[in-house]
Amino acid sequence: MRVLGVDPGLTRCGIGVVEGTTGRPLRMVAVGVVRTDAGSATAGRLVLIERGIEEWLDAHRPEAVAVERVFSQHNVRTVMGTAQASAVAMLCAARRGLPVALHTPSEVKAAVTGSGRADKAQVGAMVTRLLRLAAPPRPADAADALALAICHIWRAPAHNRLEQAHAAAAGRGAVRPSKDSST
């Protein structure tokens, strides 16, 4: 499975592509950051992020896109920018019919480091180790994007089995618990 991980942000949008399957060594395909000028208008910045993500989708042809789920922060302005960049990534994937998965920061940290409370340095160190890299990707947004892709590769098989079980139960007339359709 080849997954494009996106750590959304208006100034720095981390992007990383990882290839592999559960139980096998993973391989980093590419990593980078789409940058925009903080002094520019938001609409223009979102267009630049869209162009950057589209270029990555064209170049690397992922089978799925994993995006960090926006969570509540104290700084509303930061949350809004992150949510807008996240929506751009989801839109780009949806246009191509690619499945999109949203993972919370603590879910990604737990998958990669074993602790949902890991700091950025710990995530970077584990990404470096898991992908057998010479050094942690910089900036941290790039490492976070790779961590998102790793998390998705490792969690996708369990998620797919759960979806199949829900579909089978729905076919038998069982009541399916409601959930967010974007995961």
Secondary structure, 3 states (H helix, E strand, C coil): CEEEEEECCCCEEEEEEEECCCCCCCEEEEEEEEECCCCCCHHHHHHHHHHHHHHHHHHHCCCEEEEECCCCCCCHHHHHHHHHHHHHHHHHHHHCCCCEEEECHHHHHHHHHCCCCCCHHHHHHHHHHHCCCCCCCCCHHHHHHHHHHHHHHHHHHHHHHHHHHHHHHHHCCCCCCCCCCCC
